[in-house]
Amino acid sequence: MEIKPLAAKVTANGSSNKTTVGSATNVYICSTATDLITNVTTGATMQVPANFAFVLRKEKGDEVHAGSANTHFTKIAYPRG
């Protein structure tokens, strides 16, 4: 899979640190420990295992956060491949 980063990674640990990840619609998420990812805007949650990476599609204004600083969010272009 081809991934093109558009900004530096951010951490968003806890609801007080929620972020739109630079108004991203495609977010590469990498967790180094088991964590819970929350989309505050929609109320959706996703439990992820340790050492796991995936692409989250969201609306520009959706705010997300993780349960710990062990998860990183990166704004990316739409992945290909």
N, CA and C atoms as a LAMMPS dump frame, in Angstrom:
ITEM: TIMESTEP
0
ITEM: NUMBER OF ATOMS
243
ITEM: BOX BOUNDS ff ff ff
-5.0000000000000000e+02 5.0000000000000000e+02
-5.0000000000000000e+02 5.0000000000000000e+02
-5.0000000000000000e+02 5.0000000000000000e+02
ITEM: ATOMS id mol type element x y z
1 1 1 N 0.844 -1.171 0
2 1 2 C 0 0 0
3 1 3 C 0.892 1.238 0
4 2 1 N 0.545 2.194 -0.823
5 2 2 C 1.268 3.461 -0.886
6 2 3 C 0.611 4.449 0.063
7 3 1 N 1.418 5.051 0.944
8 3 2 C 0.895 6.04 1.888
9 3 3 C 1.708 7.317 1.748
10 4 1 N 1.014 8.434 1.547
11 4 2 C 1.679 9.727 1.414
12 4 3 C 1.316 10.602 2.611
13 5 1 N 2.254 10.783 3.57
14 5 2 C 1.983 11.651 4.715
15 5 3 C 1.843 13.101 4.27
16 6 1 N 0.903 13.808 4.882
17 6 2 C 0.678 15.222 4.559
18 6 3 C 1.053 16.154 5.704
19 7 1 N 1.382 15.574 6.859
20 7 2 C 1.749 16.376 8.035
21 7 3 C 2.48 15.476 9.027
22 8 1 N 3.064 16.089 10.027
23 8 2 C 3.725 15.324 11.084
24 8 3 C 2.684 14.591 11.928
25 9 1 N 3.087 13.484 12.527
26 9 2 C 2.174 12.725 13.38
27 9 3 C 1.804 13.539 14.611
28 10 1 N 0.643 13.227 15.166
29 10 2 C 0.2 13.85 16.41
30 10 3 C -0.27 12.757 17.358
31 11 1 N -0.219 13.048 18.647
32 11 2 C -0.838 12.172 19.63
33 11 3 C -2.051 12.901 20.168
34 12 1 N -3.052 12.152 20.522
35 12 2 C -4.283 12.743 21.048
36 12 3 C -4.775 11.824 22.149
37 13 1 N -4.046 11.821 23.255
38 13 2 C -4.381 10.926 24.355
39 13 3 C -5.397 11.572 25.289
40 14 1 N -6.569 10.983 25.311
41 14 2 C -7.636 11.478 26.174
42 14 3 C -8.532 12.477 25.476
43 15 1 N -9.765 12.577 25.963
44 15 2 C -10.758 13.441 25.315
45 15 3 C -10.393 14.921 25.374
46 16 1 N -9.567 15.321 26.342
47 16 2 C -9.169 16.729 26.411
48 16 3 C -8.163 17.076 25.315
49 17 1 N -7.608 16.073 24.644
50 17 2 C -6.639 16.295 23.564
51 17 3 C -7.175 15.883 22.204
52 18 1 N -8.494 15.835 22.063
53 18 2 C -9.086 15.416 20.784
54 18 3 C -8.617 16.328 19.655
55 19 1 N -8.609 15.779 18.436
56 19 2 C -8.076 16.507 17.294
57 19 3 C -8.811 16.121 16.01
58 20 1 N -8.812 17.034 15.051
59 20 2 C -9.325 16.718 13.714
60 20 3 C -8.195 16.188 12.836
61 21 1 N -6.992 16.105 13.38
62 21 2 C -5.776 15.687 12.667
63 21 3 C -5.606 16.566 11.414
64 22 1 N -5.649 17.865 11.636
65 22 2 C -5.477 18.812 10.535
66 22 3 C -6.591 18.768 9.513
67 23 1 N -7.812 18.516 9.996
68 23 2 C -8.992 18.407 9.122
69 23 3 C -8.841 17.287 8.088
70 24 1 N -8.164 16.221 8.483
71 24 2 C -7.933 15.077 7.592
72 24 3 C -9.209 14.287 7.347
73 25 1 N -9.303 13.711 6.157
74 25 2 C -10.37 12.747 5.863
75 25 3 C -9.81 11.331 5.848
76 26 1 N -8.482 11.202 5.72
77 26 2 C -7.793 9.913 5.769
78 26 3 C -6.692 10.017 6.812
79 27 1 N -6.735 9.142 7.803
80 27 2 C -5.778 9.203 8.901
81 27 3 C -5.112 7.842 9.064
82 28 1 N -3.784 7.843 9.01
83 28 2 C -3.011 6.631 9.295
84 28 3 C -2.839 6.576 10.805
85 29 1 N -3.271 5.483 11.414
86 29 2 C -3.201 5.335 12.867
87 29 3 C -2.3 4.161 13.199
88 30 1 N -1.341 4.386 14.062
89 30 2 C -0.409 3.342 14.477
90 30 3 C -0.411 3.281 16.005
91 31 1 N -0.717 2.094 16.538
92 31 2 C -0.72 1.929 17.994
93 31 3 C 0.415 0.997 18.396
94 32 1 N 1.176 1.386 19.408
95 32 2 C 2.258 0.543 19.904
96 32 3 C 1.815 -0.272 21.109
97 33 1 N 0.604 -0.029 21.582
98 33 2 C 0.013 -0.783 22.695
99 33 3 C -1.488 -0.878 22.449
100 34 1 N -2.142 -1.837 23.068
101 34 2 C -3.589 -1.954 22.949
102 34 3 C -4.226 -0.631 23.348
103 35 1 N -5.195 -0.171 22.57
104 35 2 C -5.781 1.144 22.828
105 35 3 C -7.214 1.201 22.303
106 36 1 N -7.947 2.196 22.745
107 36 2 C -9.3 2.448 22.275
108 36 3 C -9.303 3.777 21.537
109 37 1 N -9.683 3.754 20.252
110 37 2 C -9.767 4.953 19.429
111 37 3 C -11.225 5.419 19.447
112 38 1 N -11.441 6.699 19.684
113 38 2 C -12.796 7.238 19.741
114 38 3 C -12.963 8.372 18.742
115 39 1 N -14.041 8.298 17.963
116 39 2 C -14.453 9.42 17.127
117 39 3 C -15.49 10.165 17.958
118 40 1 N -15.091 11.277 18.534
119 40 2 C -15.949 12.032 19.443
120 40 3 C -17.2 12.53 18.721
121 41 1 N -17.057 12.926 17.478
122 41 2 C -18.156 13.49 16.708
123 41 3 C -19.275 12.485 16.478
124 42 1 N -18.917 11.248 16.099
125 42 2 C -19.925 10.228 15.8
126 42 3 C -20.228 9.318 16.976
127 43 1 N -19.331 9.291 17.963
128 43 2 C -19.492 8.39 19.101
129 43 3 C -18.961 6.99 18.846
130 44 1 N -18.414 6.758 17.663
131 44 2 C -17.88 5.436 17.323
132 44 3 C -16.569 5.177 18.06
133 45 1 N -16.361 3.923 18.462
134 45 2 C -15.115 3.526 19.095
135 45 3 C -14.568 2.28 18.41
136 46 1 N -13.255 2.102 18.534
137 46 2 C -12.605 0.949 17.93
138 46 3 C -11.46 0.51 18.829
139 47 1 N -11.506 -0.73 19.288
140 47 2 C -10.422 -1.291 20.087
141 47 3 C -9.359 -1.817 19.131
142 48 1 N -8.103 -1.423 19.337
143 48 2 C -7.02 -1.882 18.474
144 48 3 C -5.963 -2.609 19.302
145 49 1 N -5.344 -3.635 18.715
146 49 2 C -4.307 -4.376 19.428
147 49 3 C -2.965 -3.644 19.385
148 50 1 N -2.017 -4.132 20.136
149 50 2 C -0.665 -3.576 20.126
150 50 3 C -0.018 -3.802 18.765
151 51 1 N 0.845 -2.867 18.376
152 51 2 C 1.601 -2.961 17.127
153 51 3 C 0.687 -3.156 15.922
154 52 1 N -0.295 -2.285 15.821
155 52 2 C -1.315 -2.368 14.774
156 52 3 C -1.393 -1.028 14.052
157 53 1 N -1.538 -1.073 12.737
158 53 2 C -1.679 0.151 11.945
159 53 3 C -2.837 -0.014 10.97
160 54 1 N -3.572 1.076 10.743
161 54 2 C -4.692 1.049 9.81
162 54 3 C -5.009 2.464 9.357
163 55 1 N -5.84 2.57 8.322
164 55 2 C -6.273 3.867 7.812
165 55 3 C -7.719 4.089 8.221
166 56 1 N -7.981 5.21 8.857
167 56 2 C -9.321 5.601 9.275
168 56 3 C -9.841 6.655 8.312
169 57 1 N -11.021 6.437 7.762
170 57 2 C -11.694 7.436 6.928
171 57 3 C -12.692 8.163 7.808
172 58 1 N -12.668 9.501 7.764
173 58 2 C -13.559 10.301 8.589
174 58 3 C -13.9 11.594 7.874
175 59 1 N -14.836 12.327 8.403
176 59 2 C -15.172 13.65 7.866
177 59 3 C -14.136 14.664 8.37
178 60 1 N -13.928 15.741 7.625
179 60 2 C -12.919 16.746 7.993
180 60 3 C -13.073 17.28 9.413
181 61 1 N -14.298 17.507 9.838
182 61 2 C -14.535 18.091 11.156
183 61 3 C -14.601 17.088 12.299
184 62 1 N -14.566 15.794 11.996
185 62 2 C -14.641 14.777 13.053
186 62 3 C -13.423 14.852 13.96
187 63 1 N -13.663 14.864 15.258
188 63 2 C -12.577 14.882 16.234
189 63 3 C -12.361 13.471 16.767
190 64 1 N -11.091 13.065 16.847
191 64 2 C -10.744 11.737 17.334
192 64 3 C -9.736 11.846 18.466
193 65 1 N -9.669 10.785 19.262
194 65 2 C -8.622 10.691 20.277
195 65 3 C -8.411 9.231 20.632
196 66 1 N -7.293 8.966 21.275
197 66 2 C -6.955 7.624 21.741
198 66 3 C -6.986 7.621 23.265
199 67 1 N -6.932 6.44 23.829
200 67 2 C -6.947 6.321 25.279
201 67 3 C -5.589 6.539 25.918
202 68 1 N -4.524 6.531 25.101
203 68 2 C -3.175 6.714 25.646
204 68 3 C -2.291 7.404 24.611
205 69 1 N -1.084 7.753 25.038
206 69 2 C -0.126 8.401 24.132
207 69 3 C 0.619 7.374 23.28
208 70 1 N 0.237 6.106 23.365
209 70 2 C 0.879 5.042 22.592
210 70 3 C 0.334 4.926 21.176
211 71 1 N -0.602 5.785 20.815
212 71 2 C -1.197 5.757 19.481
213 71 3 C -0.923 7.084 18.787
214 72 1 N -0.53 6.986 17.516
215 72 2 C -0.154 8.169 16.743
216 72 3 C -1.067 8.308 15.527
217 73 1 N -1.409 9.534 15.202
218 73 2 C -2.301 9.861 14.096
219 73 3 C -1.535 10.695 13.068
220 74 1 N -1.633 10.319 11.796
221 74 2 C -0.966 11.075 10.732
222 74 3 C -1.955 11.346 9.599
223 75 1 N -2.068 12.601 9.219
224 75 2 C -2.898 12.973 8.074
225 75 3 C -2.215 12.46 6.812
226 76 1 N -2.959 11.74 5.964
227 76 2 C -2.385 11.19 4.742
228 76 3 C -3.304 11.467 3.543
229 77 1 N -2.715 11.349 2.353
230 77 2 C -3.516 11.368 1.125
231 77 3 C -4.218 10.024 1.031
232 78 1 N -5.214 9.922 0.188
233 78 2 C -5.939 8.658 0.049
234 78 3 C -4.967 7.559 -0.368
235 79 1 N -4.887 6.454 0.388
236 79 2 C -3.92 5.401 0.068
237 79 3 C -4.261 4.676 -1.229
238 80 1 N -3.228 4.242 -1.92
239 80 2 C -3.412 3.487 -3.165
240 80 3 C -2.786 2.104 -3.008
241 81 1 N -3.346 1.16 -3.718
242 81 2 C -2.755 -0.18 -3.736
243 81 3 C -3.387 -1.092 -2.857
